[in-house]
Amino acid sequence: MRPFDHPKELLPIGYQWLNGCAIVPSLVIEHSIAAIGRAGIHRSIVIISPAKSEIVRVLGQAPIAGVQLGFVVQPQPAGLPDAILQAYPFIAAAGCNACLALPDTIFEPTDAIQQIVEELARSRADLVLGVFPTHVPEQLAPVLIRADRSVSHVFDKPTTTTLRNTWGIAAWTPRFFDLLAREASVSGSQCVLSDVFNTAISKGLSVVAVEFTHGKYRDLGTPGGITELFADLQHPYEGTSLACDMSVGAATPLVQPALAVPPGEA
């Protein structure tokens, strides 16, 4: 990422119109927030490390894409499940569903979160995974999906695999959130989110997938993701206007790992 010395979630990946009268940078984290807002979700919790207070300063107090943000600090780097669980007391107290988008990723279609939230309600599943195609499944978490769209197994960074997909976003009910809290209390920092997905399956929870077979998923936490992103900018994403180098095209408004509370659920 050098010489960029800010959190990668604040990486500018283009430009967008602000109120139709000014052009401002589009930040990676804004992609998830915009997708959350597009799903009709108006509250989101952003989990940050103590070293990333710059995110709070940049995003500020005003809503983004109609989403009011709250910030919670993960005191120690103890893995993704622990980061998610920093929001557990707030969401569990409300007894509501939640969805997850990671702040250093970009995905398409831009209504992917809306689709998995709707599937969670329609199917009455406990957990819905949004699954995207990828050329680097070994760096991510490919998903084995049955013909009825139920999830058979999630593989975390497998050495080899014939699968060419990865989960990238998720939505779940309090039942799964409670399971995640229990599993993390036993495994601590060794807890892996994909393993908890598999535990949910083995315990009889309903876990289904929504496949975005023509979608895109770029994890900017990996070198390959950054390379693919800049290749994508030659053929920009759907959504807002974006200027890159000397070209102007259409790109997605940007968002982050936010845990989001669907409207009417709290």
FIVOVO-476664 format. One record per residue (C-alpha): z, x, y. Coordinates in steps of 0.001 Angstrom, whole numbers, padded with zeros to 6 digits, always signed. Layout:
% FIVOVO-476664
ZXY
...
% end
This chain:
% FIVOVO-476664
+000000+000000+000000
+000222+002995+002342
-000142+003230+005315
+000996-000432+005388
+004793-000098+005583
+005829-003762+005670
+006649-006079+002723
+003476-006716+000720
+004026-010437+001232
+003106-009850+004892
-000155-008102+004080
-002886-009510+006374
-005882-010511+004309
-008015-012049+007009
-007777-014298+010050
-007363-017999+010700
-007509-020403+013629
-004191-021386+015225
-004243-024834+016830
-008006-024491+017183
-007738-022097+020112
-006587-018682+018840
-007351-016411+015906
-004305-014957+014143
-003877-012888+010959
-003587-014715+007629
-000680-013326+005610
-000436-013329+001826
+002823-015296+001825
+001295-018082+003897
-001081-018945+001046
+001713-020242-001196
+003384-022071+001663
+000143-023844+002567
-000429-024844-001074
+003115-026206-001238
+002543-028187+001936
-000748-029512+000600
+001213-030958-002341
+003224-033068+000104
+006345-030914-000258
+008214-030437+002987
+011099-028113+002061
+010922-024703+000453
+013398-021920-000292
+012157-018360+000123
+014072-015773-001882
+014012-012277-000395
+015668-008917-001048
+017962-007332+001575
+015128-004904+002389
+012718-007711+003312
+014416-009306+006306
+011137-008703+008153
+009789-011760+006310
+012392-013949+008023
+011546-012510+011431
+007797-012989+010993
+007897-016485+009505
+010578-017655+011929
+012242-021055+012210
+009274-023357+012776
+007670-025172+009813
+004529-023616+008346
+001821-025999+007113
+004387-028776+007410
+006906-026956+005201
+010414-026245+006529
+011600-022915+005129
+015080-021785+004168
+015838-018186+003229
+018184-016922+000521
+018887-013253-000202
+018920-011877-003749
+021627-009171-003401
+020365-006913-006193
+016903-006530-007799
+017756-008240-011090
+014391-009736-012033
+012429-012894-011313
+014740-015332-013159
+017699-014064-011142
+015687-014425-007931
+014809-018015-008801
+018425-018783-009614
+019496-017853-006095
+018094-021279-005197
+019639-023057-008197
+022842-024265-006461
+020868-025969-003706
+018281-027616-005942
+020738-028515-008722
+023003-030211-006183
+020076-032383-005144
+019172-033139-008769
+015480-032762-007985
+012405-031195-009522
+011167-027812-008290
+007965-025818-008234
+007391-022077-008068
+004725-020044-006292
+004999-016282-005942
+004736-014838-002411
+002486-011925-003298
-000194-013970-005060
-003302-015879-004023
-004782-018625-006159
-007503-021217-006191
-007988-024179-006192
-005884-024675-003111
-004516-027957-004487
-003274-026302-007700
+000384-026930-006898
-000350-030554-006098
-002034-030901-009497
+000871-029447-011491
+003424-031524-009557
+001400-034648-010314
+001135-033631-013986
+004907-033167-014181
+005357-036759-013021
+002507-038191-015096
+003315-036485-018413
+007103-036572-018033
+007120-032959-019219
+010067-030657-018571
+007848-027772-017487
+004241-027552-016344
+002441-024209-016047
-000600-023683-013865
-002918-021395-015852
-005742-019356-014338
-008477-017087-015738
-007931-013330-015430
-009632-010095-016451
-006286-008311-016758
-004065-010452-019033
-002258-007311-020221
-000775-006957-016733
+000282-010600-016505
+001438-013393-018834
-001284-015111-020888
-000647-018552-022350
-001647-019922-025760
-002498-023589-025249
-003011-026247-027903
-005820-028805-027813
-003418-031443-026436
-002569-029073-023524
+000921-028374-024825
+001949-024726-024621
+002382-022876-027905
+003524-019502-026571
+003631-017381-023421
+003064-013625-023797
+004565-011292-021228
+002325-008294-020477
+001032-007967-024066
-000382-004623-025185
-003493-006372-026481
-004637-009997-026437
-007780-012060-026867
-006533-014545-024273
-008109-014290-020845
-005690-016298-018764
-002264-016145-017157
+000274-018622-015837
+000598-018276-012081
+002510-021285-010771
+005001-023677-012339
+006796-026969-011816
+009874-028134-013689
+012633-030693-013976
+016414-030157-013753
+016501-029998-017555
+014462-026796-017582
+016295-025392-014560
+019616-025844-016385
+018188-024027-019416
+017012-021155-017210
+020507-020831-015733
+022094-020733-019195
+019634-018180-020566
+020008-015923-017545
+023806-016043-017828
+023473-014612-021351
+020651-012104-020811
+021459-011018-017259
+018936-008657-015687
+017114-008427-019035
+016055-012062-018786
+012266-012500-018665
+010858-015778-017353
+008120-015939-020000
+010823-015628-022683
+012676-018577-021153
+009452-020592-021278
+009265-019799-025008
+012919-020706-025493
+012222-024058-023870
+009410-024645-026376
+011613-023664-029347
+014381-026011-028167
+012019-028974-028042
+011453-029266-024312
+008033-030568-023340
+005966-027688-021920
+002365-028377-020926
-000383-026499-019124
-002874-027421-016443
-005824-025063-016837
-007860-024121-013796
-010792-022768-015764
-012885-022125-012652
-009939-021026-010547
-008825-017640-009290
-005495-015839-009410
-004781-012558-007684
-001419-010811-008090
-001118-008358-005210
+001816-006752-006974
-000718-005013-009220
-003411-002469-008250
-006018-004590-010000
-005027-007634-007988
-005544-005838-004696
-008928-004522-005857
-010024-008009-006914
-008801-009502-003654
-010958-007254-001524
-013919-007985-003776
-013200-011697-003277
-013306-011298+000479
-017018-010716+000171
-017168-014251-001290
-014193-015910+000431
-011917-018645-000805
-012257-022302+000084
-010249-023683+002999
-009719-022175+006432
-011933-019881+008457
-011486-016175+007820
-012996-013112+009418
-013095-009947+007360
-014601-006746+008734
-017765-008025+010425
-018298-011132+008335
-016943-014642+008830
-016501-017060+005984
-014217-019695+004528
-010877-018734+003048
-007758-020394+001790
-004859-020861+004191
-002092-018684+002697
+001518-019378+001043
+004657-017490-000995
+007499-017275-004318
+008959-020266-002923
+010935-022831-004779
+009918-026155-003338
+011500-029580-003390
+009029-032468-003765
+009374-035323-001262
+011604-038170-002336
+013218-036038-005034
+016282-035022-003033
% end
